[in-house]
Amino acid sequence: MQIDEELTLKKLEVFLAFMRSGSLSKAAAELNTSNVSVHRAIHSLESALRCPLFKREGRNLIPLESAFVLEERSQLLVKDVVETVRQTREAAGFSAERFKLGALYSLTVKTVPQLIMGLKLRRSELNIDLILGSNVDLLYKLKNMELDAVLISLDDGLINPDCEQLLLFADDIFLAVPTDSPFAEQAEVDLADLRDATFITLTQGFATHRDSARVFGQAGFEPNVGMQVNDIFTLLSMVSSGVGYALLPGRVAAVYENRIRLIPLQARYRLQQQIGVVFLKAKERDPNLLALVAECRMYRSRYKPQLAPQQDH
């Protein structure tokens, strides 16, 4: 037997509302429609099923045994369809109960905690997975739908037209030195003076590695790289221990602030990282993403640039 095209889930919902309330007017009020629309849906349902569901006693509809059977089965059917829709949307990453957020290591100092707290206030039921990595790695995972959104450096040629982005803030690049360095008390530094110094860098794929290479190119020399590391906190630890210098964004100023100084570079070497959130355009209507974007806009409106620590004189 083929299912009649007049048999729809919407009509079953109208039928269930009538069975719950026991009257056309109450069902109509629940569904925000008219008595006539409810009566028409029930009559159409009987035609589609090719059997009566009610007997008429004056203006009243009295359920038959067939109506009670349909009620029981329809409740299960509607519940199953709702769950099917939920699971389908979740598989596609829309309004899932778990949100996968990618971020640069350096953004966990301040930005990520604030955004996550705000997102949890907006959607308290949401479970958030935080995945840290490089610009290249995070963008790869985003495009393969392993992540719902990423917080990265935006000035990257890997961001394609399939992605939407929102700027959060701009961050200057500084020279990071230990507090006992001869450069620690300078108001600014000419990077060319460090031509023979040892530097520590992040590995390729990180935005700060790419930006450091640009700054060294402006200074006209290839740095003597004594070590490459896979996260910015290990790099900071190496700098604080005197292993070498590094070029780092101002947002890490609070880390090891008693053991490291961030010294501004001369204006000719100035470079800024544009930090923002990136997500796929195909998912821009997802409620979880909309909540994150709203929180990012609030963060941007109250953001104050992270400055290098005051020099001790």
C-alpha positions as CSV (number, residue, x, y, z in Angstrom):
1,M,0.0,0.0,0.0
2,Q,1.4,3.4,-1.0
3,I,1.2,6.3,1.5
4,D,-1.4,8.9,0.4
5,E,0.3,12.2,-0.3
6,E,-2.4,13.8,1.9
7,L,-1.0,12.0,4.9
8,T,1.5,14.4,6.4
9,L,3.3,14.9,9.7
10,K,1.7,18.3,10.1
11,K,-1.7,16.8,10.0
12,L,-0.7,14.2,12.5
13,E,0.5,17.0,14.8
14,V,-2.9,18.7,14.5
15,F,-4.6,15.4,15.2
16,L,-2.5,14.8,18.3
17,A,-3.2,18.3,19.6
18,F,-7.0,17.6,19.2
19,M,-6.7,14.3,21.0
20,R,-4.8,16.0,23.9
21,S,-7.2,18.8,24.2
22,G,-10.5,17.2,23.3
23,S,-11.9,20.2,21.5
24,L,-11.3,22.1,18.2
25,S,-11.0,25.4,19.9
26,K,-8.3,24.3,22.4
27,A,-6.4,22.5,19.7
28,A,-6.6,25.6,17.5
29,A,-5.3,27.8,20.4
30,E,-2.4,25.5,21.0
31,L,-1.4,25.5,17.4
32,N,-2.1,29.2,16.9
33,T,-4.6,28.5,14.0
34,S,-8.4,28.4,13.5
35,N,-11.0,25.9,14.4
36,V,-11.8,25.5,10.7
37,S,-8.1,24.6,9.9
38,V,-8.1,22.0,12.7
39,H,-11.4,20.5,11.5
40,R,-10.1,20.5,7.8
41,A,-6.9,18.8,8.8
42,I,-8.7,16.0,10.7
43,H,-11.2,15.5,7.8
44,S,-8.3,15.3,5.3
45,L,-6.5,12.8,7.5
46,E,-9.5,10.5,7.5
47,S,-9.6,10.8,3.7
48,A,-5.9,9.9,3.4
49,L,-6.3,6.9,5.8
50,R,-9.5,5.8,4.0
51,C,-11.2,5.1,7.3
52,P,-13.1,7.1,9.9
53,L,-11.4,8.3,13.1
54,F,-14.4,10.0,14.8
55,K,-18.1,9.8,15.0
56,R,-20.2,13.0,15.1
57,E,-22.5,13.7,17.9
58,G,-24.0,17.1,17.2
59,R,-21.0,19.5,16.9
60,N,-18.7,17.1,18.9
61,L,-16.2,14.6,17.5
62,I,-16.0,11.4,19.5
63,P,-12.8,9.3,19.0
64,L,-13.3,5.8,17.6
65,E,-10.9,2.9,18.4
66,S,-9.0,3.8,15.2
67,A,-8.3,7.2,16.6
68,F,-6.7,5.8,19.7
69,V,-4.5,3.5,17.7
70,L,-3.5,6.3,15.4
71,E,-2.7,8.5,18.5
72,E,-0.5,5.9,20.1
73,R,1.4,5.2,16.9
74,S,1.6,8.9,15.8
75,Q,3.2,9.9,19.1
76,L,6.0,7.4,18.5
77,L,6.3,8.4,14.9
78,V,6.5,12.2,15.6
79,K,9.0,11.6,18.4
80,D,11.1,9.4,16.1
81,V,11.1,12.0,13.3
82,V,12.1,14.8,15.7
83,E,15.0,12.7,16.9
84,T,15.9,11.8,13.3
85,V,16.1,15.5,12.4
86,R,18.2,16.3,15.5
87,Q,20.7,13.5,14.8
88,T,20.9,14.5,11.1
89,R,21.6,18.1,12.0
90,E,24.1,17.1,14.6
91,A,25.9,14.9,12.1
92,A,26.2,17.9,9.8
93,G,27.5,20.0,12.8
94,F,24.3,22.1,13.2
95,S,23.2,22.9,16.7
96,A,25.1,19.9,18.1
97,E,25.4,19.5,21.9
98,R,29.2,19.5,21.5
99,F,31.1,22.4,20.0
100,K,34.6,21.9,18.7
101,L,36.6,25.1,18.9
102,G,40.2,25.3,17.5
103,A,42.6,28.0,18.7
104,L,46.3,29.1,18.6
105,Y,48.2,28.3,21.8
106,S,48.8,32.0,22.4
107,L,45.1,32.8,22.5
108,T,44.6,30.7,25.6
109,V,46.3,33.4,27.7
110,K,43.2,35.7,27.6
111,T,41.0,35.5,24.6
112,V,39.9,31.8,24.6
113,P,38.8,31.7,28.3
114,Q,36.7,34.9,27.9
115,L,35.0,33.6,24.7
116,I,34.3,30.2,26.2
117,M,32.8,31.7,29.4
118,G,30.6,34.0,27.3
119,L,29.5,31.1,25.1
120,K,28.6,29.0,28.1
121,L,26.5,31.8,29.5
122,R,24.6,32.0,26.2
123,R,24.3,28.2,25.7
124,S,24.8,26.5,29.1
125,E,23.9,23.1,27.8
126,L,26.8,23.2,25.3
127,N,29.9,21.0,25.8
128,I,33.0,22.6,24.3
129,D,36.0,20.8,23.1
130,L,39.1,23.0,22.7
131,I,41.7,21.9,20.2
132,L,45.1,23.8,20.0
133,G,47.4,23.9,17.1
134,S,49.0,26.0,14.3
135,N,47.2,28.1,11.7
136,V,47.8,25.6,9.0
137,D,46.7,22.6,11.1
138,L,43.5,24.3,12.4
139,L,42.4,25.5,9.0
140,Y,42.9,22.0,7.6
141,K,40.7,20.5,10.3
142,L,38.1,23.3,9.8
143,K,37.8,22.6,6.1
144,N,37.5,18.9,6.8
145,M,34.6,19.6,9.3
146,E,36.7,18.3,12.2
147,L,36.2,21.7,13.9
148,D,33.2,24.0,14.1
149,A,35.3,27.3,14.3
150,V,38.9,28.4,14.7
151,L,40.6,31.4,16.3
152,I,43.6,32.1,14.2
153,S,45.7,34.7,12.4
154,L,43.5,36.0,9.5
155,D,46.2,37.3,7.1
156,D,46.8,33.8,5.7
157,G,46.5,32.8,2.1
158,L,45.0,29.5,3.1
159,I,41.6,31.1,4.0
160,N,39.4,30.5,1.0
161,P,36.0,31.7,-0.2
162,D,34.2,28.9,1.5
163,C,35.0,30.4,4.9
164,E,33.6,33.4,6.8
165,Q,35.8,35.4,9.1
166,L,35.4,38.1,11.8
167,L,38.3,40.2,13.1
168,L,38.8,40.3,16.9
169,F,41.9,42.4,17.3
170,A,45.3,43.3,15.8
171,D,48.4,42.4,17.7
172,D,52.0,43.9,17.3
173,I,55.1,41.7,17.1
174,F,57.7,42.4,19.8
175,L,61.2,41.2,20.6
176,A,61.1,38.8,23.6
177,V,64.2,38.9,25.8
178,P,65.0,37.7,29.4
179,T,65.0,40.4,32.0
180,D,68.8,40.3,32.4
181,S,69.4,40.9,28.7
182,P,71.2,44.1,27.7
183,F,68.1,44.9,25.5
184,A,65.6,44.6,28.4
185,E,65.7,48.3,29.3
186,Q,65.5,49.7,25.8
187,A,62.4,51.6,24.7
188,E,62.7,50.0,21.2
189,V,65.2,47.8,19.4
190,D,66.8,47.8,16.0
191,L,66.5,44.2,15.0
192,A,69.6,44.5,12.8
193,D,71.6,44.8,16.0
194,L,70.7,41.2,16.8
195,R,72.2,39.8,13.5
196,D,74.6,37.5,15.5
197,A,72.1,36.6,18.3
198,T,70.6,33.2,18.8
199,F,66.8,32.9,18.2
200,I,64.1,30.4,19.1
201,T,61.2,30.0,16.7
202,L,58.0,28.1,16.3
203,T,57.9,25.4,13.7
204,Q,56.5,26.0,10.2
205,G,52.7,26.3,10.0
206,F,52.4,28.7,13.0
207,A,51.4,32.3,12.2
208,T,54.2,33.6,14.4
209,H,56.8,31.6,12.5
210,R,55.6,33.1,9.2
211,D,55.5,36.6,10.6
212,S,58.9,36.3,12.2
213,A,60.3,35.3,8.9
214,R,58.8,38.5,7.4
215,V,60.3,40.7,10.0
216,F,63.7,39.1,9.7
217,G,63.4,39.7,5.9
218,Q,62.8,43.4,6.6
219,A,65.9,43.5,8.8
220,G,67.9,41.9,6.0
221,F,69.3,38.8,7.6
222,E,68.6,35.1,8.2
223,P,68.4,34.5,12.0
224,N,70.7,32.0,13.8
225,V,68.0,29.6,15.0
226,G,69.2,27.6,17.9
227,M,65.9,25.7,18.4
228,Q,62.4,25.3,17.0
229,V,59.5,24.3,19.3
230,N,55.9,23.3,18.7
231,D,54.1,25.7,21.1
232,I,54.5,29.2,22.3
233,F,54.7,28.4,26.0
234,T,57.8,26.2,25.5
235,L,59.3,29.0,23.5
236,L,58.6,31.5,26.3
237,S,60.2,29.1,28.8
238,M,63.3,28.9,26.6
239,V,63.6,32.7,26.3
240,S,63.1,33.2,30.1
241,S,66.0,30.7,30.7
242,G,68.3,32.6,28.4
243,V,68.5,30.0,25.6
244,G,67.8,32.7,23.0
245,Y,65.6,35.6,21.8
246,A,62.3,35.4,20.0
247,L,59.8,37.5,18.1
248,L,56.4,37.2,19.7
249,P,52.9,38.8,19.7
250,G,52.0,41.2,22.5
251,R,49.1,39.0,23.8
252,V,51.6,36.7,25.6
253,A,52.9,39.6,27.7
254,A,51.3,38.3,30.9
255,V,53.2,34.9,30.7
256,Y,56.5,34.9,32.6
257,E,56.0,38.7,33.0
258,N,58.6,38.8,35.8
259,R,61.2,36.9,33.7
260,I,60.6,38.2,30.2
261,R,60.4,41.7,28.6
262,L,58.6,42.4,25.3
263,I,60.5,45.2,23.5
264,P,58.9,47.2,20.7
265,L,60.6,46.9,17.3
266,Q,61.6,50.1,15.5
267,A,58.8,51.4,13.2
268,R,60.4,50.1,10.0
269,Y,60.0,46.5,11.3
270,R,56.5,46.9,12.6
271,L,54.1,44.0,11.8
272,Q,50.7,43.2,13.1
273,Q,48.8,39.9,13.3
274,Q,45.1,40.1,12.6
275,I,43.4,37.7,15.0
276,G,39.9,36.5,14.4
277,V,37.4,33.7,14.2
278,V,36.9,31.6,11.0
279,F,34.1,29.2,10.2
280,L,32.5,27.6,7.1
281,K,29.9,29.7,5.3
282,A,27.8,26.5,4.9
283,K,27.3,26.5,8.7
284,E,26.8,30.2,9.4
285,R,23.2,29.7,10.5
286,D,24.0,27.1,13.1
287,P,22.8,28.4,16.5
288,N,26.1,27.4,18.2
289,L,28.1,29.4,15.7
290,L,25.7,32.4,15.9
291,A,26.2,32.4,19.7
292,L,30.0,32.3,19.2
293,V,29.9,35.1,16.6
294,A,27.8,37.3,19.0
295,E,30.3,36.7,21.8
296,C,33.2,37.5,19.4
297,R,31.5,40.8,18.5
298,M,31.2,41.7,22.2
299,Y,34.8,40.8,22.8
300,R,35.9,43.0,19.9
301,S,33.9,46.0,21.2
302,R,35.6,45.9,24.6
303,Y,39.1,44.7,23.5
304,K,42.0,46.9,24.6
305,P,45.4,46.2,22.9
306,Q,47.9,44.2,24.9
307,L,50.9,46.4,25.5
308,A,54.4,45.5,26.3
309,P,55.2,45.7,30.0
310,Q,56.4,49.0,31.3
311,Q,60.2,49.3,31.3
312,D,61.9,49.7,34.7
313,H,64.1,52.7,34.8
